[in-house]
């Protein structure tokens, strides 16, 4: 028996240092065989995409069809508390706003790789991604979680309590931009005066000291954040980015969700305000030398930015 599936998701890999323009892609369908328990050879059509520009080496990139995505999800290590939150959220209005388990797993791993202790999330919804982050934060770690919808935030707080991470999560109800501006006005983040080299618990890096020369090195370090995840209002992405650059340390990471926007960003015939906004933001990031970036085709597309 054989089966074939349609291409559902266009996967686009982009690196800030190696790919400076988009390439046209073509679909390739090839037959892959495997042996069943009855020792019969079964052919399955697997869709891939290949850039028409041969300078990319005609590399075939896998395209995620429903069965392959089910396989991927089956290989996600999803804690029980996250599964329960996901299942409850699936019954709610707007459940499509929740990040996928594979996305949450990647976010948690980035936090662990960074050794992050201070994190920010803009756009919490019911708390799936923020809970995934809080679960891997060390004792004494802090996640600032910003959400404007009070009803969904109540669900998030209930699961923070159940998971035993409420002490790590500071919830802010309100507009994300207002929260970030308030943090900066209250002295968090970088306010440059002079350059100094300070030893972070995990690495040594140069930071700009705060205006008040009486601040200790520890005070300066504790004013910075290591990691930020943005899944809030799409038309505000560039403003969030500029504000977060003042709050995230050099070497810190900022991750933006929905950068492929259901594939609409690649369709020149789609020009609604949100699509145009995300498309323009992606172009802006490509040209911004303050960060290194990698756009990855996971979920609805995520761009990982590292502050230089």
Residue pairs with C-beta under 8 A, 6 or more apart in sequence:
1 42
2 42
2 43
2 44
2 45
3 44
3 45
4 29
4 44
4 45
5 45
5 47
5 65
5 66
5 67
6 47
6 65
7 27
7 47
7 49
7 63
7 65
8 63
8 64
8 65
8 66
9 63
9 64
9 263
9 297
10 25
10 49
10 63
10 260
10 263
10 266
10 297
11 49
11 61
11 62
11 63
11 64
11 297
12 22
12 260
12 266
12 295
12 297
12 301
13 19
13 61
13 295
13 296
13 297
14 286
14 293
14 294
14 295
15 293
15 294
16 285
16 286
16 291
16 292
16 293
16 294
17 292
20 286
22 266
23 51
23 52
23 53
23 56
24 51
24 52
24 53
25 49
25 50
25 51
25 52
26 49
26 50
26 52
27 47
27 48
27 49
27 63
28 47
28 48
28 49
28 50
28 60
29 45
29 46
29 47
29 48
30 45
30 46
30 48
31 43
31 44
31 45
32 43
32 44
32 45
32 46
33 41
33 42
33 43
33 44
34 41
34 42
34 44
35 41
35 42
36 42
46 62
46 65
46 68
47 62
47 63
47 65
48 60
48 61
48 62
48 63
49 60
49 61
49 63
50 58
50 59
50 60
50 61
51 58
51 59
62 68
64 72
72 102
73 100
73 101
73 102
76 101
76 102
76 105
77 105
78 86
78 101
78 104
78 105
79 135
81 131
81 135
81 159
81 162
81 163
82 101
82 104
82 128
82 131
82 132
82 135
84 159
85 126
85 127
85 128
85 131
85 155
85 159
86 98
86 101
86 128
88 126
88 155
89 95
89 98
89 125
89 126
89 128
89 155
90 98
92 126
92 152
92 155
94 125
94 152
97 125
97 231
98 125
98 126
98 128
99 107
99 128
99 129
99 231
99 257
99 299
100 298
100 299
102 298
102 299
103 129
103 257
103 298
103 299
103 302
104 128
104 129
104 132
105 132
106 296
106 298
106 302
107 129
107 132
107 133
107 229
107 255
108 132
108 133
108 135
108 136
110 116
110 227
110 253
110 255
110 304
111 119
111 133
111 136
111 137
111 226
111 227
112 136
114 226
114 227
114 252
114 253
115 201
115 202
115 226
116 137
116 141
116 226
116 227
116 252
116 253
117 137
117 138
117 140
117 141
117 142
117 201
117 226
118 141
118 142
118 222
118 224
118 225
118 226
118 227
119 133
119 137
119 141
119 142
119 143
119 144
119 225
119 226
119 227
119 228
119 229
120 143
120 144
120 146
120 180
120 225
120 227
120 228
120 229
120 244
120 247
120 248
121 129
121 130
121 133
121 143
121 144
121 145
121 146
121 228
121 229
121 230
121 231
122 146
122 176
122 179
122 180
122 228
122 229
122 230
122 231
122 232
122 240
123 146
123 147
123 176
123 230
123 231
123 232
123 233
123 257
124 130
124 145
124 146
124 147
124 152
124 153
124 156
124 171
125 147
125 149
125 152
125 156
125 231
126 152
126 155
126 156
126 159
127 145
127 152
127 153
127 155
127 156
127 157
127 159
127 160
129 229
129 231
130 143
130 145
130 156
130 160
130 169
131 156
131 159
131 160
131 163
131 165
133 143
133 227
133 229
134 141
134 143
134 160
134 163
134 165
134 168
134 169
135 163
135 165
137 143
137 165
137 168
141 168
142 168
142 169
142 170
143 168
143 169
143 170
144 170
144 172
144 179
144 183
144 225
145 156
145 169
145 170
145 171
145 172
146 172
146 174
146 176
146 179
146 180
146 232
147 153
147 156
147 171
147 172
147 173
148 173
148 174
148 175
148 176
148 232
150 173
153 171
153 173
156 171
157 166
157 171
160 166
160 169
160 171
172 179
176 232
176 233
176 236
176 240
177 236
177 239
177 240
177 243
180 240
180 243
180 244
180 247
181 243
183 189
183 247
184 243
184 246
184 247
187 210
187 223
188 223
188 224
188 225
188 247
189 223
189 224
189 225
189 246
189 247
189 248
190 207
190 208
190 210
190 223
190 224
190 246
190 247
190 249
191 208
191 210
191 211
192 208
192 209
193 208
193 209
193 210
193 211
193 213
194 208
194 209
195 206
195 207
195 208
195 209
196 206
196 207
196 208
196 209
196 217
196 220
197 204
197 205
197 206
198 204
198 205
198 206
198 207
198 217
198 220
198 221
200 221
200 249
203 251
205 249
205 250
205 251
206 250
207 220
207 221
207 224
207 249
207 250
209 215
209 220
210 219
210 220
210 223
221 249
224 247
224 248
224 249
224 252
225 244
225 247
225 248
225 249
225 252
226 248
226 249
226 252
226 253
227 248
227 252
227 253
227 254
227 255
228 244
228 247
228 248
228 252
228 253
228 254
228 255
229 254
229 255
229 257
230 237
230 240
230 241
230 244
230 254
230 255
230 256
230 257
231 257
231 258
232 240
234 258
234 261
234 274
234 277
234 278
235 273
235 274
235 277
237 256
237 277
237 278
237 281
238 280
238 281
238 284
241 254
241 256
241 281
241 285
241 305
244 254
245 254
245 290
245 291
245 307
248 254
248 307
249 307
250 307
250 308
251 306
251 307
252 306
252 307
253 304
253 305
253 306
253 307
254 291
254 304
254 305
254 307
255 302
255 303
255 304
255 305
256 281
256 302
256 303
256 305
257 299
257 300
257 301
257 302
258 278
258 299
258 300
258 301
259 265
259 278
259 281
259 282
259 295
259 300
259 301
259 302
259 303
260 266
260 295
260 297
260 300
260 301
261 274
261 275
261 278
261 279
261 300
261 301
262 300
264 270
264 272
264 275
265 275
265 278
265 279
265 282
282 295
282 303
285 291
285 293
285 303
285 305
286 293
289 308
290 307
290 308
291 305
291 306
291 307
291 308
292 305
292 306
292 308
293 303
293 304
293 305
293 306
294 303
294 304
295 301
295 302
295 303
295 304
296 302
296 303
296 304
